Amino acid sequence: MKIQWKKLMLCLTIPLAVGGLSALLTRTGMESFALINKPSLTPPDWLFPVAWTILYIFMGIASYLVVISEKPNRSALTVYAIQLAFNLFWSILFFNLKLYLFSFLWLIMLWLLIAATAFLFHRIAKPTWYFLLPYLLWVAFAGYLNFAIYLLN
């Protein structure tokens, strides 16, 4: 399979731009995040941007595989776009607005949208599952952190 570089770059740019916008919009909320009570399994601060960058790259690769497939599906890409929006707004709800319980409920919806995206993408291009599974697992872990932070604060 020949790589379609323009499509790949666009597919990578979209989730990375969402992540960059999220980081930009929540940078002031990160200061207060450092001061709140967190559960014992909270990873070190440096791990979050590393993990999210990798996950955004994986999302981009998965969407690229769908876009170049012989059966790209508009509804699958629409669900993907919706989950990206949910991803962005979770950060604002959690870090900026400090709505920890609402953020947790939002995160459940995000997880369901990611699962739907993974299911729809997998039907189009089987390898996409391997790129979206780490995202599902990380968001499940984020759910634990989010709920524990709600309880502790």
C-alpha positions as CSV (number, residue, x, y, z in Angstrom):
1,M,0.0,0.0,0.0
2,K,1.4,3.4,-1.0
3,I,1.2,6.1,1.6
4,Q,-0.9,9.1,0.6
5,W,1.1,11.7,2.4
6,K,-1.3,14.7,2.1
7,K,-4.1,12.6,3.5
8,L,-1.9,11.2,6.2
9,M,-0.7,14.7,7.2
10,L,-4.2,16.0,7.4
11,C,-5.4,13.0,9.4
12,L,-2.6,13.5,11.9
13,T,-3.0,17.3,12.0
14,I,-6.6,17.2,13.0
15,P,-6.3,15.3,16.4
16,L,-3.0,17.0,17.1
17,A,-4.6,20.4,16.6
18,V,-7.4,19.4,19.0
19,G,-4.8,18.4,21.5
20,G,-2.9,21.6,21.0
21,L,-6.0,23.7,21.4
22,S,-6.9,21.7,24.5
23,A,-3.5,22.4,26.0
24,L,-3.7,26.1,25.1
25,L,-7.2,26.5,26.6
26,T,-6.5,24.7,29.8
27,R,-3.0,25.9,30.6
28,T,-4.2,28.2,33.4
29,G,-6.3,25.3,34.9
30,M,-3.2,23.2,35.2
31,E,-1.8,25.4,38.0
32,S,-4.8,24.7,40.2
33,F,-4.7,21.0,39.2
34,A,-1.3,20.8,40.8
35,L,-2.8,21.8,44.1
36,I,-5.8,19.5,44.4
37,N,-5.9,16.1,46.1
38,K,-5.2,13.2,43.7
39,P,-5.4,9.4,44.0
40,S,-2.3,7.4,44.6
41,L,-2.2,6.0,41.1
42,T,-1.9,9.4,39.5
43,P,1.0,9.4,37.0
44,P,3.7,12.0,37.1
45,D,2.7,15.3,35.3
46,W,5.2,14.8,32.4
47,L,3.4,11.6,31.4
48,F,0.1,13.3,30.4
49,P,1.4,15.3,27.4
50,V,3.5,12.4,26.2
51,A,0.6,9.9,26.4
52,W,-1.9,12.3,24.8
53,T,0.5,13.1,21.9
54,I,0.9,9.4,21.2
55,L,-2.9,8.8,21.4
56,Y,-3.6,11.8,19.1
57,I,-1.1,10.3,16.6
58,F,-2.8,6.9,16.9
59,M,-6.2,8.5,16.3
60,G,-4.8,10.2,13.2
61,I,-3.4,7.0,11.8
62,A,-6.7,5.2,12.5
63,S,-8.7,7.9,10.7
64,Y,-6.2,7.8,7.8
65,L,-6.8,4.1,7.4
66,V,-10.5,4.8,7.2
67,V,-10.1,7.7,4.8
68,I,-8.0,5.7,2.3
69,S,-10.0,2.5,2.6
70,E,-12.1,1.3,-0.3
71,K,-15.2,1.9,1.9
72,P,-14.7,5.1,3.8
73,N,-17.8,5.9,5.8
74,R,-19.1,9.4,6.5
75,S,-21.0,8.3,9.7
76,A,-17.8,6.7,11.1
77,L,-15.9,9.9,10.5
78,T,-18.7,12.0,12.0
79,V,-18.7,9.9,15.2
80,Y,-14.9,10.3,15.2
81,A,-15.3,14.1,14.9
82,I,-17.9,14.2,17.7
83,Q,-15.6,12.3,20.0
84,L,-12.8,14.7,19.3
85,A,-15.0,17.6,20.3
86,F,-16.0,15.7,23.5
87,N,-12.3,15.2,24.2
88,L,-11.6,18.9,23.8
89,F,-14.5,20.0,26.0
90,W,-13.8,17.5,28.8
91,S,-10.5,19.3,29.4
92,I,-12.2,22.6,29.7
93,L,-14.9,21.2,32.0
94,F,-12.3,19.4,34.2
95,F,-9.3,21.8,34.3
96,N,-10.8,25.2,33.8
97,L,-14.3,24.9,35.3
98,K,-13.4,22.3,37.9
99,L,-16.7,20.5,37.4
100,Y,-15.3,17.2,38.5
101,L,-18.6,15.2,38.7
102,F,-20.0,16.6,35.5
103,S,-16.6,16.0,33.8
104,F,-16.7,12.3,34.9
105,L,-20.2,11.9,33.4
106,W,-18.9,13.7,30.2
107,L,-15.9,11.3,30.2
108,I,-18.3,8.3,30.2
109,M,-19.9,9.7,27.1
110,L,-16.5,10.3,25.6
111,W,-15.6,6.7,26.3
112,L,-18.8,5.5,24.7
113,L,-18.1,7.7,21.6
114,I,-14.5,6.3,21.4
115,A,-15.9,2.7,21.6
116,A,-18.4,3.6,18.8
117,T,-15.6,5.1,16.7
118,A,-13.5,2.0,17.3
119,F,-16.3,-0.3,16.3
120,L,-17.2,1.7,13.2
121,F,-13.6,2.1,12.1
122,H,-12.9,-1.6,12.7
123,R,-15.7,-2.5,10.3
124,I,-14.0,-0.4,7.6
125,A,-10.3,-1.1,8.3
126,K,-9.4,-3.9,10.8
127,P,-6.1,-2.5,12.0
128,T,-7.7,0.7,13.4
129,W,-8.7,-1.3,16.5
130,Y,-5.0,-1.5,17.5
131,F,-4.7,2.2,17.3
132,L,-7.8,3.0,19.2
133,L,-7.5,0.4,22.0
134,P,-4.9,2.4,23.9
135,Y,-7.1,5.5,23.7
136,L,-10.0,3.5,25.2
137,L,-7.8,2.2,28.0
138,W,-6.3,5.6,28.8
139,V,-9.7,7.2,28.9
140,A,-11.0,4.5,31.2
141,F,-8.0,5.2,33.5
142,A,-8.7,8.9,33.2
143,G,-12.2,8.1,34.4
144,Y,-10.8,6.5,37.5
145,L,-8.6,9.5,38.1
146,N,-11.5,11.9,37.4
147,F,-13.9,10.2,39.7
148,A,-11.3,9.8,42.5
149,I,-10.5,13.5,42.2
150,Y,-14.2,14.3,42.5
151,L,-14.3,12.2,45.7
152,L,-11.1,13.6,47.2
153,N,-12.0,17.3,46.5
